[in-house]
Amino acid sequence: MRAKKYFLTLAVVYLAYFTHGMQAILLSQNNVHFAAQWGFNMSDPASEAYAAGIAAVASVIAYTGLAKFLTVWICGEISDKIGRKIMVMIGAIMYVAAFFGCLYTHSITVAKVCAFLMGAATSFFDGSLYAAAQESWIKAPGAATILIKGFISISGMAYPILVASLGAQGGDAWKMGIFFPAICAVVLCVIAFIAPYSYDEELKERKASGVVEKKEKGALDADAQLAADRFKVPAPKWLVVPLALMGFINMSTMYSAQQFLKTYGMEYCGLTEMKAASMSSLYTFGSLAAVIIWAIALAALRWRTLKVLVIDLCGSICCYALAVLATNTALIMLACVGIGFFAAGGALQCGVTLIQEFHPGPKGRNLGIYYTFMGLSGYVMPLISGALTASHGAGQGARLSLGINLIFAAVGLAFCLYLVANYKKWFGVTAFSKKGPDDIY
């Protein structure tokens, strides 16, 4: 009955992230069209002007990461204070303004403002809708959040093909690829306004009754205390630093590939726009397959999070190496599926769980720390890729960006292997053993 009551709320959650799946790649998938609209000469792919246009789009994409870096931590705190409805309404309105702004502006400065709004809107969603999904479907909160990734993957898989199809029609047909997510955001705004929210109802009741929840200073919540009690020997406190940096690493190995696979396919591999777009779709297909497989491994097979992350990083290294070194198109396409599976199929979410396992504390704070470093990656990596494009050309710049991801995956794996080596000392069991009844992570 509860899930039925909050059906519209769940519709809001999944429509928001379906739209986000398009927003995340909207600029990169339309990079040539946007660069031309901003005044760059994109007629000759081999020219310096063309590379400068692609680099300019990368610099705009960086502003989505900057917004995420600056806002994601605080959005979770605000959501707990003012409720879910206001947060998602603000996020939807930001999306509408940003999409229509990108659609019509000829100014790269305005485009950067729009990109910043996109990143901030995503923070408003993250700060409210993950919780709203779990609060609306309390009998299966894990399934509720896994479906979020599923809807992101579905739109991320279909959108590149849509963009390529519209681009092939010529003229202004490509603009429909911006108009469609903009309309989704408008519909989202309307549904978000009329949907009920469990947390908002409880918050209103608490305020009306004058109930104020107090917690003793330094006390942990129930889940955090259970996590702390699992230690046989306390893990070093300095681990929180590399655990937070895993947010940067996991985001980098996922986000950069998502943004620049199409450019890599067109400008380095010499593929048509449609075939290059299919690289992004194959990447997203891999991530969707991983969501299903890792959900089974973590829930039914009782794998530990660290085990999944080690496999993800090993696979990412192999697939990035294949993508960078292979000359056969079929192998590169296979690498795209593998990158999606290993780098974008749950590594980010595993990192969130890992920081809570090794650094028990307030979930909101740990999430804020981790997501802040994710946002930093979303800002830094497009700038690096843009600089590489400007100095080496669009194709070689994209290839070097993939090479950087390979290095990050290797660094992340080295840290995770350190955790594996010490896991039994800290928890009394190995990282590759099955989870027992007392394991909450």
PETA-V372072 format. One record per backbone hydrogen bond with DSSP energy under -1.0 kcal/mol. CO is the residue of the C=O (numbers start at 1). NH is the residue of the N-H. E is the energy in kcal/mol with one decimal. If there is no record, write none. Layout:
co = (CO CO)
nh = (NH NH)
e = (E E)
//
This chain:
co = (1 2 4 6 7 8 9 10 11 12 13 14 15 16 17 19 20 22 25 26 28 30 31 32 33 34 35 36 44 47 48 49 50 51 52 53 54 55 56 57 58 60 61 62 63 64 65 66 67 68 71 72 74 75 76 78 79 84 85 86 87 88 89 90 91 92 93 94 95 96 97 98 99 100 101 107 108 109 110 111 112 113 114 115 116 117 118 119 120 121 122 123 125 125 128 129 130 131 132 133 137 140 141 142 143 145 146 147 148 149 150 151 152 153 154 155 158 159 160 161 162 163 164 167 170 172 173 174 175 175 176 178 179 180 181 182 183 184 185 186 187 188 189 190 191 197 198 199 200 201 202 203 204 205 206 216 221 222 223 224 225 228 236 237 238 239 240 241 242 244 245 246 247 248 249 251 252 254 255 256 257 260 261 262 263 264 264 265 272 273 274 277 278 279 280 281 282 283 284 285 286 287 288 289 290 291 292 293 294 295 296 296 297 302 304 305 306 307 308 309 310 311 312 313 314 315 316 317 318 319 320 321 322 328 329 330 331 332 333 334 335 336 337 338 339 346 347 348 349 350 351 352 353 354 355 362 363 364 365 366 367 368 369 370 371 372 373 374 375 376 377 380 381 382 383 384 385 386 387 388 389 393 394 395 396 397 398 399 400 401 402 403 404 405 406 407 408 409 410 411 412 413 414 415 416 417 418 422 423 424 426 426 430 436)
nh = (5 6 7 10 11 12 13 14 15 16 17 18 19 20 21 23 24 25 29 30 31 34 35 36 37 38 40 39 47 51 52 53 54 55 56 57 58 59 60 61 62 63 64 66 67 68 69 70 71 72 75 76 78 79 80 82 83 88 89 90 91 92 93 94 95 96 97 98 99 100 101 102 103 104 105 111 112 113 114 115 116 117 118 119 120 121 122 123 124 125 126 127 128 129 132 133 134 135 136 137 140 144 145 146 147 149 150 151 152 153 154 155 156 157 158 159 162 163 164 165 166 167 168 170 173 175 176 177 178 179 180 182 183 184 185 186 187 188 189 190 191 192 193 194 195 201 202 203 204 205 206 207 208 209 211 219 225 226 227 228 229 231 239 240 241 243 244 245 246 247 249 250 251 252 253 255 256 258 259 260 261 264 265 266 267 268 269 271 276 277 278 281 282 283 284 285 286 287 288 289 290 291 292 293 294 295 296 297 298 299 300 301 303 435 308 309 310 311 312 313 314 315 316 317 318 319 320 321 322 323 324 325 326 332 333 334 335 336 337 338 339 340 341 342 343 350 351 352 353 354 355 356 357 358 359 366 367 368 369 370 371 372 373 374 375 376 377 378 379 380 381 384 385 386 387 388 389 390 391 392 393 397 398 399 400 401 402 403 404 405 406 407 408 409 410 411 412 413 414 415 416 417 418 419 420 421 422 426 427 428 232 233 433 439)
e = (-2.4 -2.1 -1.3 -2.1 -2.1 -2.2 -2.2 -2.5 -2.4 -2.4 -1.9 -1.8 -2.3 -2.0 -1.8 -2.5 -2.7 -1.0 -2.7 -1.0 -1.2 -2.7 -2.5 -2.1 -2.2 -1.9 -2.5 -1.4 -2.1 -1.7 -2.5 -2.0 -2.2 -2.4 -2.0 -1.8 -1.9 -2.0 -1.6 -2.5 -1.6 -1.5 -1.6 -2.2 -2.0 -1.9 -2.7 -2.0 -1.8 -2.3 -2.0 -1.1 -2.5 -2.5 -1.6 -2.6 -2.1 -2.4 -2.3 -2.4 -2.3 -2.5 -2.3 -2.3 -2.1 -2.3 -2.4 -2.7 -3.1 -2.2 -1.9 -2.6 -2.0 -1.4 -2.2 -2.0 -1.8 -1.6 -2.4 -2.4 -2.2 -2.1 -2.0 -2.2 -2.5 -2.7 -2.1 -1.5 -2.0 -2.0 -3.1 -2.5 -1.3 -3.6 -2.1 -2.3 -1.6 -2.5 -1.5 -1.3 -1.3 -2.0 -1.8 -2.3 -2.1 -1.1 -1.7 -2.4 -2.0 -2.3 -2.3 -2.0 -2.3 -1.8 -1.9 -2.6 -2.0 -2.8 -2.3 -2.4 -2.4 -2.6 -1.8 -1.2 -1.5 -1.6 -1.8 -1.7 -1.5 -2.3 -2.3 -1.4 -2.2 -2.1 -2.0 -1.7 -2.5 -2.4 -2.0 -1.7 -2.5 -2.9 -1.3 -1.3 -1.8 -2.1 -2.2 -2.8 -2.3 -2.0 -2.5 -2.2 -2.2 -2.0 -1.8 -2.3 -2.5 -2.1 -2.2 -2.3 -2.2 -1.2 -1.4 -1.6 -1.6 -2.4 -2.0 -2.2 -1.3 -1.6 -2.4 -3.2 -1.7 -2.4 -2.5 -3.6 -1.3 -1.8 -2.0 -2.1 -1.6 -2.3 -2.6 -2.4 -2.9 -1.6 -2.0 -2.8 -2.8 -2.5 -1.6 -1.7 -2.7 -2.1 -2.0 -2.4 -2.3 -1.7 -2.2 -2.3 -2.0 -1.9 -1.4 -2.3 -3.3 -1.5 -1.7 -2.3 -2.7 -2.2 -1.3 -2.1 -2.8 -2.8 -1.5 -2.3 -2.3 -2.0 -2.7 -2.4 -2.3 -2.6 -2.4 -2.2 -2.0 -2.6 -2.7 -2.1 -2.1 -2.4 -2.3 -2.3 -2.4 -1.9 -2.5 -2.1 -2.3 -1.8 -1.7 -2.2 -2.9 -2.2 -2.4 -3.0 -2.5 -2.5 -2.0 -1.5 -1.9 -2.4 -2.0 -1.3 -1.9 -2.4 -1.4 -2.4 -3.0 -2.2 -2.5 -2.5 -3.0 -1.7 -1.5 -1.6 -2.5 -2.0 -1.8 -2.1 -1.1 -2.8 -2.5 -2.3 -2.8 -2.6 -2.2 -2.4 -2.3 -2.4 -1.7 -2.5 -2.1 -2.3 -1.9 -1.9 -2.5 -1.9 -1.9 -1.8 -2.0 -1.7 -1.6 -1.7 -2.4 -2.5 -1.9 -2.1 -2.7 -2.3 -2.1 -1.8 -2.3 -2.5 -1.4 -1.8 -2.5 -2.4 -1.3 -1.9 -3.2 -2.0 -4.0 -1.3 -1.3 -1.5)
//
